[in-house]
Amino acid sequence: MYVSFCFGLLLLCYQLCEVNGSYVMDPQGAIETECRDRYFWVSVDVGFAGRIRFEAVVENGVHIIGEDHASMCGYTNDNNFLFKLNVVLTDLSGKENKYSLSETCTLPLDWSAKEIVCEENYIEIDGIAVEVIQATVFFRQKWAVVMLDTSAACTIAPSSFNGVTLHWRTPKVMTPLVQDPSGFVSRSIELGVDGQLLNEATRKAMGYILADDGQVVHVSVPFGAPGGYRMSIVENNTYKESYKAFLCYEHIYSHVFMDDTQIETRHRQLRVMETPLISRIPFTVDETLPHEEVFTIYLGSFASDVELIAIKLNENYLLVTDAIQQNYFITKISHINGTHGFIIKVPFEDKSVNRVYLGEGLLQYSVEISYTLNIIGRNDTFFHHVSVVAHVKNASNFRSAKEILCVSGPDLQRLTRLSKTDVQRLHYAVAATVRKSKPVTALQLFQGECPVLEAGHRLSFACPILDGLMRGGLPLRGITELAGESAAGKTQFCLQLCLSVQYPQENGGLNSGAVYICTEDSFPIKRLRQLITQQPRLRPDLPPALIRSRRFSDNIYIEHAADLEALQACVSQRVPVLLKRGLVRLLVVDSVAALFRSEFQADEAIERSRHLLAFSNRLHHLSHEYGAPVVCVNQVTDVVDGPNQGRCDYGLVGSKVLPALGIAWANQVMVRLMLRRLTGQVQSDNRSSAPRKLEVVFAPHLPRASCLCGVWEEGVRGIPDDHSDLQQGSS
């Protein structure tokens, strides 16, 4: 370490830096100079030449500035300084080119009474290694001897690195420099980089942290912070990186004497904070969108001194310049932290891409990409390899007309190369072909000419007793509400309906799937699997081959809506697509009350009603347009004030609980069912279950009635009326 101190003289030092990049312009564009506070700063692009040498031009000749002399300082007794410097660049052939620099710098700040600069025997202050030079200069004059204190103290403790941040600390008070702590007054502590102090706002924006605990000053610099330099190296084809920052720490303090006079000291320490080499494994991100038919691969991330020089697509080796000329898309992506990556795009139809037909209209595209990268200025190369695969449905291999209807218009345009108008005509023609019946008018319905769409057609509960209560099952149009307390069995009914809807119409189903929207708990997938395996026991009336042919789980589309916005998006965007394509004919919302009760306060009843009506209108529209029953599970609220003649009990006079959401929702429901769990047990095949009571509260086509049922392993089944041992009260 050199310790330099000046009294009324200027201290100027040369600093050597690296700025990575490549230039093809005049060398002056690669050499920069700047006057920084008390320093003359020179920067030369290392990518411009093989070797660099600096020479100082002074009155007595030219002197080479080597590493051992880089921190030596020049001085003068004026406030204006003229610097002359030669930069000698040696190319790969050994030829030297010399460029002369000249710069006049003006001192921006007046000199302090005492200035100390630490650039890099041994004591410790507060456990921190400090180098101290104690010296006194005596000037003998005629009648007196003048003593001049030239002591200096500098922290020599190295910085540390925790994998993310560089840390360095220094004593706030250097006791060898402050003999009387009672007169010590700290004026300011500042931090800078590359010999240039930073204001507080700039320092914080750059991520540099300066903390003072009263005894020790702590400095923290994040890896890759602006103002530092990232340097790369390759070892055994492993890309490694280090980070270096040239910090400037300045502490201005005063010694105040008893007569209120004071002497100001400007104490500066120049520190090189550097991390060890860190392995950086390159990574790739496959951003390919199959419908675009182009491989899009991102490779990153690298320091600024890393360049991509070549790629290899399977066995096709190309320099980057040649690849760009052959219309391959290769671009450099810069990031805010100073790193960068590369994006390469390869069309599926490129000759380097492998294509394999997998059957059923599915094509597989694959390509092996090898990257060759280089460290600028070092000529160290390293490699990275990646394999990417994409699958595309080929329109020429549609096996049925129904498959065409399951493909959206834009996708069909891409696959068939047809125009938008032609695709619409194709959809209409295919729809007309696969449609089992012609459109039906109101007159035909009135005259009974379309039995399939008659009001008597229902979605079966898969239980004769339950279907008997509902006169065949759920109506195909309108909203059916199933309300009840927790653990009453509401979800069990909904799961059973999701399986029943998949059977053919002659077996009580609609030969289609179901959408199940969960707003409270996660979907009960384990229970669904159990019900699927127990279908032969629940439906002994059906041939086993028919049950085995159903792929039940593939035809239930599950959505989880965490808020009203997600719920509205689901029923307005995704559900209509499934209904339009004929993939589903049943919609279940479990439950409708959860979100409307949680997102609105008591004083927001009008706003809640507005959203509730918009939601129910959407459900009615979907149900009537596609002939799809809608089942909404609802919570209940307790009746705490007893019977009230002024209150609407929605058909449940004397009940202790009422369905939630009030009369606004009740008016949107076509069928209201109430499910209660009763006390007692019911037996079936040596198995017991808590009985439930399913009650029709109101419906336009049903009388007020009820029946008993139980939840078994195979599902929900009605209980005959001869079980007289059951208690009818709620548990």
N, C-alpha and C positions, 0 to 999 in steps of 0.2 A: 504494500500500500504506500502511496505517496501522500504526504501531508504538505500542503502549500498554504502559506499565509502572506498577506500583503497589507501594508499600512499606507493608505493614501495612494496605492498603485493599483493599476488594473490587472486582474488575473484573467488570462484568456487561455483556453485549452482547445486542442483538436479532438474531435470525436469521430470514430469510424463506425459506420452503420451499413446495413444491408437493406436494399429495397429490391424485392424480387420482381421479375418481369422480363420481357424481351423487347428489344427495340430494333427497328430497321431504319431509323432516322439518323439525323446528325447526332454525333456523340454529345453535343451540348444538351440534348434532351434527356440524357441519362445521368447528368451530373448536376446536382443542386447544391446551392450554398445559401446560408441564412445567418444573420446576426441574432443570437438568442441571449438576451440579458448580458451576461459576462463571458459568452462563449461564441466562437466562430464555428459553425456547424457545416460539415461537408458530407454529402450523401452521394454514393456512386452505385449504380445498378450493377450487381454482381453478374447478371446475365449478359452484360455487354462485352466482357473480355475474360480471358482465362485467368490472369493474375493482375493484381492492382498494387501499385506502390505510390506512396505519397512523399513529396519532397518539399521542405520549407525553404523559401527563398528569402534570405536576410542580407544585411549589408556585407557581411564577411564571407558570403558564398551560399552554396546550396547544400542542405543537410537532409539526408534520408530520415524519414520518421518511421522507425520500426515499432514493434509492439512494446519494447522496453522503454521507448521514448514517447509513446503516444500521449501520455498524460503530463509531459513536461509543459511548462507554461512560459509565455513571453510577457513582457511588461514594458510600459513606457510611462512617462510622467504627464501625459496629456489625456484629454477625454475623447479624442478621436484616434482611431487606430487603423492602419493600413496593413492588410494581410496579403501576402503573395504566396501562392502554393502551386506546385506542379503535380498533376495526376498522370502517372505513367501506367498505361494499359498494355499488357503483353498478350497477344493473341496465341492461338494454338500452334502456330508455326514458329513462335519465338520472337516475332517482330514486335518492337516497342513503339508505341505512339504516345507522345507527350502532349498534354493539354494544360495550358497555364490559366490559373484562376487568380483574380484580384478582387478584393472586397474591402470596403471602408466601413468600419463599424463605429457607432457612437454609443457611449455609455448611457443607458436609459435611466439608471438610478445613481444617486450620489453615493460615495463611499461611506461606509460606517466607520466609526473610530477604530474598530478591529474586525477583521474578516478572516475566517478560518474555512478552508475547503479541504474535505477529506475525500480522497479518491480511492483508495483501497490500501523488560520491555513489555508488556502485557499485564493488564490488571482487569478486574471485574467490578462493575458497578451494578448493584441489584441483580447479580448473577449474569450479567451481559459482558462479554469480552470487549474490552476497550483498549486501544493503543494510545499511550500518552507520551508526549514530548514536552519536557519541562526545560525551558531555557530562559535566561535573563541576559539582555544585552546592556552593557554599561557604556555610556558616552561620557568621557572625561572632558569637562569644560573648565574655564578659567577658575571659577570660584565654587564649582559644584560638580558632582557626579550624578548623571541622569541614568536611572535604571529603567529599562524597557522590557516588560513581560511579553515574551513570545511563545508562551506555552500553547500547546494544541492537544486536543483529545478527539479520537475518532472511534466509532464502533466498528469492530472487525468481526463480530459474530455473523456467521453466514445466514442466509435466508433458509426457510424450510418450505416444504411442499407437501400438501396432504392429498394430492391427486386431483384437486379442483382449484385450489387457491394457493398462491405464494404468500408467505408471511415473513415479516422482518420487524424487529423491535430495536429501540435505542433508548437509553436513559434520557429523560427530559432534562435533567440537570447533570451536567458533567462536573463532578466535584473538583477535579483538578483545575477547572477553569473558573469555578465560583468558590472563592475562599470564604466568603461571608454570605451564607444563604439568606440572612435576614435582609440583605439589600438586593436580592435577586428579584427581578420583575420580568415575567415572560410577556413579550409584545405580540408575537404571532408565530404560528407554525404552519408552514405550507408545504405542499408536495407538488412535484412536477415530473416531467418525463423528457428525455433527450435534452437536458439542460435548460428546459423552459418550464417555469412555474405555472401552475394551473389555478384558476379561481375555483371557489368551492363548487359552484354549479357545474362547471365543466368537469371537475374531478369526479363528482358523484355520477354525472351522466356517463362517464367512461368506466364506472364500476370500481374506481380506486377508493379504498376505505382508509381513513386516517382517524385513529382513536387515541385519546389521551386519558389515562386513568390517574393522573397526578404525579406518578413516579416514572412511568414508562410510556413511550409513544409507540403505538402499534400500527403497522402498515400492512394492508392486505391488497393483493392484486389478483383478480381472477385469471385463469388460464385463457389466453386469447384476447385479453382486454385491449382496446385501441391504444395506440402509442407504442406497443411492444412489437416483437417480431417473432413469427412462427417459422421454424426451420425444420426441414424434412431430411430424412436419411433412410437408406434401405440396408437392412442386414438380413441375409439369408432369405431374400424375397419377402421380407416382412417390412411393411411401411411403418416407420416410427417418426415421432414428431416431438420437438421441444419448443419451449417458449422463453423468450428473453426480454426483459424490460430494463432500460437504463433510467433509473430513478434519480431524482434530485430532491433531497430533503433539506429544508431551510428552517432554522429556528433563530428568530431575532429576539434577543433579550437585553436587558440593561442592568447595570449595577448602580444603584442609587446611593450616594454618599450622604453623610449626616448633614452637609450643607445644601442638600437637595440638588447638587450637581450629579450628573450621571454620564456613564460611558456605555455606548451601544455596541453590542457584538452581533455580527451576522455569522452564524455557524451553519455551514453547508456540508452535506455529505452526499457524495455521488456513489450510488450503489448499482451493481449489476445483479439483478435477480433472475435466476435461470432455473428452469425445471430440468429434471433428468429426462432421458429419452422415454417416450411413452408409445407403446404399440398401438397403432390405429388400424384395425381390421376394416378394409373397405366393405361396404354393404350395397346391395342392390334392392330396388323396389320395383316390382312389376306393376306398372300402371296401364297395362294393356286392357282395352275395351274390345271384346271380341267382335261386336257389331261394326267396329271401325275397320276391322281386318288389317290392323297394323300393330306390330309389337312395339310397345313403348316402355323402355327400361331406363330407370334412373340409377346412376352409380355415384356414390359419394362416401364420405365427404373428405376433402383434401385441403391442405394449406395452399397459399397462393403460389408457391414455387413448384407445384405439381402440374404437369401437362399430360394430356392424352395424345399419344403419337401414332397409335395404330390399333386396329381391331381385327379380329378373326371371326368370321361368320361361318361356322362349321369348318370347312377346309379352305375358305376363301379369305386370304390375308390381304388387308388393305391398309395403307397409310391413311391417316385422317384426311389429308388433303385430297387424296385420290377418292376416298369414300364420298366426300362432299361433292366432288365433280361428277360422281356417278349417281347423284341425287339421293344419297342416304342423308337423312336428317340427323346431324350431330351438333349439339349446342352446349355451351357452358352456362351453368346456372350459378350465379353468385348469391351468397347468403349474407345476412346482416352481421354475422359474427366474424366475417373475413374469410370464411371457408367457401368452397365451391364444389359443385358436382357436375356431372355430364348426363345428358339425355340423348339416347340414340333411338331412332325409329326405323323399323324394318318391315316393309309390307309383307303380308302373308303370301303374296304371289311372287316374292323375290326368289330367284333361282337358288339361293343359299338356304331357304327354308324347307324343311322336310314336311311332307303331307302324308297322312295315313287315314284311310277310311275305316271307321270303327263299326260301321253298321248302323241301321235304324236312322239313316240320314245324318249321322254325326261325323264330322271331319276333325282330325287332330293336326294342329300345326305346331312344330317345334323347331328350335334353333339353339345352337351352342355358341355363346359369345365369349371370346377371350380378349381382354383389354390389355394393352401394353402402355404403361405410364412411365414417366421420366421425371427426375428431380432436376429442375432448371439450375444450371451452374455447376452441377456435380456429375451429370450424365450417368446417374444411377437409375437403372430401369427395374421395374417390378411388374408383376402380372396378376390379373384377377380373372376368374372364370365363373360363368353363370349359365344355367340351362333354364329356358323358359318354354312353357307349353300353353296352348290355348285351344279351346274346342268351339266349333261353330256348327249350328244346325244347317244342313243343306236343303234348300227348298225343293230341289229336284227329287228328293227321297221321301216326300210326304206319303204315308201309307194309306191315309183315308182323308175324306173331305172334312171330317170333324177336326183333324189336326190343323187344317188351314184356318178354321174358325178360332182356334186357340192361340193363333199368332196375331199380334197387334198389326195395325196397318203399316206403321213405319218399319217394323221388322220384316214384314212381308215385301215391302218395297225393296229393301236391301237384299233380301234373299232371292227374289225373282227378277230384279232389275226392271220391274214394271213401274209405270207412272202412278201417281196417287189416284187418278180417276180409274185407271184399269184395276188397281187393287180394290177399290170400292165396288166395282162391278163384279170382281171375282168373289168378294165376300157375299154380295147379294145373291149371286148365282148359287154359291155353295150352300148358303142358308136356306134358299128355296128348295134345294135338293134334299137336304137332311131334315127339313121340317116335316114332322109326322102328320100334321094336319094343317088345313088352310086357316087363314085368319077368320075369326068368328065375330059376327055383328051382334048388336044388342037384340035385334029381332030374332035371330037364331037362338040366342040364349033364352029369350022369353018363350019361344015355341018349343024349347027342349030339344033342339037339334044338335046339341053338343054335350053329351053326357059327361065327358071327361072334365069339363069346366063347370058342371052344375054345382049348386051350393051344397049338395050332399057329399061331395068328395072331401075327405079329411086326411090329416096326417095322424097315423095310428100311434098310440102310446105303447104298442106291443104288449098290451094286456087287455083281455076281454072285459074285465070289470071296469077298468079305467075308461076304456073306449065306450062302454055302455053309459057311464056317467056323462061323457062328452058327446054322446050320439055319433060315435064313429071316430072321434079324435079332434085335433085342433083344426079350426077353419084355416083355409089357405090364404085368406086376405084379412088384414087387420092385426092389431096388437093384442096379444094375450099376456096378461100380467100374472105372475106367480109370486105371491107375497107370503111371508112367514118369518117366524123368529129364527135365530141362529140354530143350526143343527136340526132343523125341521126336515131337511131332505130336498131342498129346492134344486141344488146342483145335481143331485142324483136324477131327478126328472129330466133336466136339460141334457145330461150326457146320454140318457136313454133315447131321447128324441133325436140326438145327433146320429145315433146308429140306426134308428128306425127309418129315418128319411132316406137312407141309402138303398132300401129294398125297392123292388119294382112296385108300381102302383097297385097291381092286383094283390100284393101282399101288404098293403097299408102304407107303403112308402111313396117317395116321389122320384126315385131312381136318380138321386143327385146327392151332393155333399152339403156341408153346413159350415157357417162361420160362427166361431165362439169368441166373443169379446169379453175379456176379463178386466174389471176395473178395481177389484179389491185384492184378492189373493191370486197366486200363480195358478195356472191351469193344472187340474188334478190328473196328470198323465198316467200315474200308476193305477188309479181307479178306472180310467178309461181302458187300459190294457186288460184289467181284470174283467170288465164288462164284455170286452170283445171275445175273450177266451170262453166266457160263459154263455155266449149267444145260443148255442144248441140247447141248453137247459131252459133259457127264457123263451125261445121260439121253437118248441117241439112240433109246431104245426107246419114248419117249413122244411123242405128237403135239405139234408146236410150238405149236399153238393152246392146248393144255392148259397148257403151261409159261407162255405169255404171260398166261393168265388168272389165274395165281397172283400175289397181292400179297404177296410173301414178307416184305419188311421190315415191313409193317404187322402181321404176326402173330407177331413176336418181341418179347416183353416183357423188358426189360433192367432188372436191379436191381444196385446196388452196395452191398455190406454191408461196413462198415469194422470191425465188431466183432461178437461173438457175440449181443449184444442185438438188433442190427439184423437179423442173420441169422434169429434165432428169430422176430422180429416178421414178417419177410417170409414165412416158410413157415407161420406160424400164422394170419396175418390176410389178407395180400394174395393169396398163391397160391391158397388155397381158394376165394376169390371168382371168380378166373379159371377154375378148374377147374369150379366149380359152374355157371357160365354157359356152359360148353362152348367157351370161347375158346382153351383150351390143352389138350394131351394129352401134353406132354413137359416134364420139369423137369430142368435141368442146373445143377449146382453146381460152379463152377470157381474154387478148389478147396476141398475139404472140410478139408484138413489145415492150410491157412494160418492160420486163426483159432484152431483148437484148439492148435496148436503155439506160437503167439505169446502167447496169453493165460494160459497155465498154466506154472508152473515145474516142474522135475523132481520136486520133492517133493509135487506136487499131482496125482499120477496118479489117485487115487481120485476127486477132485472133477472132474477132466477126464473120466473115464469116465462119471460120472453125467450130465454135460451131453451127452456124446457119445451115450449111450443114449437120452436124451430127444429129441435131434435125430433120430436114426435112426428111433425109433418114430413120430415125426411124419411122416417121409418114407414109411415103410411104410404108414401109415394113408392118406395121400393117394394113393399108388400103387394100393392095393387097392380103395379106395372109388371111384375114378374111372377105373380101368383105364389109368393113365398111367405109362409107364416113367420111372424116375428114374436119371439118369446122374451119378455123382459122380467128378470128377477127383481123383486123390490124388498126393501127392508120394512120394518114396522116400528111404530112409535107407541109408547105406553099412554093409556088414557088415565090421567091422574085426578080428574075432577068429577068422575062419575058421569052418569047419563046427563045429557044436556039437550034440551029441546031445540035450542038455537044452533046446534052444531050438526053438520052433515056427517052421518056415520057411514056413508058410502055403502049402505046395505048391511052393515055389521052392528046392528042395534044391540047394546048390552055387552059388546066385546071389550076385553081388557086391553087389546092392542088394535091399532089401525094401520093400514098401509101408509108409507111415508109419501112425501111430496104434495100432499093436500089435494084439493079439488081441481086445481089446474091440471094435474097429471091424471086424476081419475076420469076427467072428461075426455081424455085422449085414448083411453083403454076401451077396447071392444069387449073383451072377456076378462073378468077378474076372478082368479082362483086363489083361495086361501088354504095354506097348508099348516096344520098344527101337529105337534108331537104330543101324544097322549101317554098317560101312565099305564103300567101293566106290561104284559108280554103276550106275544102271539106265537104259536108253534106252526112249523111247516117242515115236514120231512125231518123231524127231530132237530130242527134249528129254530132258534128264537129270534125275535126282532121286536123292537119297540114299535107299537102301532102308530100310524099317522092318520089324520083325517083330512081328506081333500074335499074342499067345499066350493061349489060354484056360487059366488057372491052375486054376480050379475053377468048376463050375456043376452044378446038380442034373440037368440034362437033356443035358449035353454031355460028351464025352470030352476028355481032355487033348490038345490039338492046337494048331497054329499055321499061319500063312501069312505071306507077304511082301507088302508094300504100299509105295506111294510117294505123296508129296504133290506134286500137279501144280497147274497154274493153275486147272483146273476142279474140283479137290477131291482126295479120297483114293481111290485105286483099287488093287485087288489086283494082285499080280504073279504071272504063271504060274510053275509050278515049274521050267520049262526054263531059267531064268537061272542056269546053273551057275557063272558067273564071279563071283558075289557071295560076299563073305566073311561069315561068320556071327558074328563077334565084335562086341562093342559098340565104338562109336567113342568 
